[in-house]
Amino acid sequence: MTITIYHNARCSNSRRALELILASGFDPHIIDYLAEPPTRAVLAGLIGRAGLSVRAAMRTKEQEYADLGLADAADDALLDAMVAHPTLINRPFVVTPLGVRLCRPGDLVLDILPPKDA
């Protein structure tokens, strides 16, 4: 069973989600999304599967958000900006067989962790 976390080790929510995944006995696939940003298609898929709007998946308080003038940007421009500037991607996204979730706070990961023996 594969569990994937799009992780930023400097983020407390991301660290908490990873801690809970590990404590549940899983060995997740960890993607440092700042070093390995998702493609536009993968990012759009994560956002859609999580049931979020593109803007809800964006870190609007980052300086790049203001610098790029994204306040009134359409979804396509927001996706392009997140791919080009992965610091704009909200985190952590976690993918399990039970779904995709933006785990803010990190404890939300518990909602999509399958039983260990499943």
N, C-alpha and C positions, 0 to 999 in steps of 0.2 A: 504494500500500500504506500503510495507516494503522497507526502505532504510537502508543500513548497511554501517557503516564506520569502517574500521580497523584503530584505532586511537592511536596516541601517543601525549599526552597532552603537551609534551616538544617540539614538532615539530611545527614550525610556519605554514607550509603548511597544516598540519593536523588540527590545530586550525582554520585556515582560511576556510578550506573546511567545517568543522563542523559549524562554524559561518554562512556560506552561506546557509547550509541545514536548520538550525534552523530559519534563517531570512526568508526563503521561506515558512515557516509554517509547516515543517515536524518534526516529533518526531522520529529521527533515532534510530536504534539499534546500540549502540556504543560498539565495541569490543576493549578493551585494549589488543592489540595483543602481547604486551610484557608479560602480565600476563596470557593471554589465547592464545598462539600461534595457528595459524591454522594448521590443519593436512597437511601432504604432499599432499594429494589428493585435499584438499580445496585450498591450495596455488597454486598448479599447475593449477587448474581450474580458479582461479582469474587471473593468469598470461596469460593463454590462451585466456580467454574471453576478456581481456584488449588488446589483440593483441600484447603483448610484448614478447621479448625473456626472458629467465630466467635471463640472466646476466643483462638485463635492469631493472629488478625488484629487483636487489641486490644493497645494499649500499657498493660500492667498496672502499670507503675511511675509513671505520671502521677498527680499529686495528685488530679485529678478522679476517677480510678478509685476511690481510697479515699473521697473525699468523697461519692461517689454510692453507696457501699456495694455495689459490683459483684462482690465476691469470690464470692458464691454465686448470682449472678443467672443466669437462664435466657437462652438465645440471643436470644429476642425482646427482652428488656430490654437486652442488650448491643448489639444492632443499633440500637435506639432511642437509646441513650446515645452511640454513635459518630456517628450522624447529627446529634444535638443538640450534640455536643462533638467535632468532627472531630480535635482533638488526640489523641483516644484511638485513632484509626485508625493501625495500623502502616503503615510506608511503606518504600519506594515500591511501589505496585502498578503493573505494566507489562502492557499488553495488546498482543499482536502477532498476526499470522495464525497463529502456531504455538502460541498459548496465553496464559495469564495466570499471572503469577508475582509473589509477594511477594519482592522482590529485596533480601534481607538475608542476606548482604552484597550490595552493588551488583553484583558480578561475576556473580551468578546471572542477570542479564539476558542474558548471552551464550548461555545455553541456549535462549532463545526468540527470538533475533534470526534472521530468515531471511537467506539469502544476498542481497546487495544487488541482484543482477540477476534475482532471482526475481519 
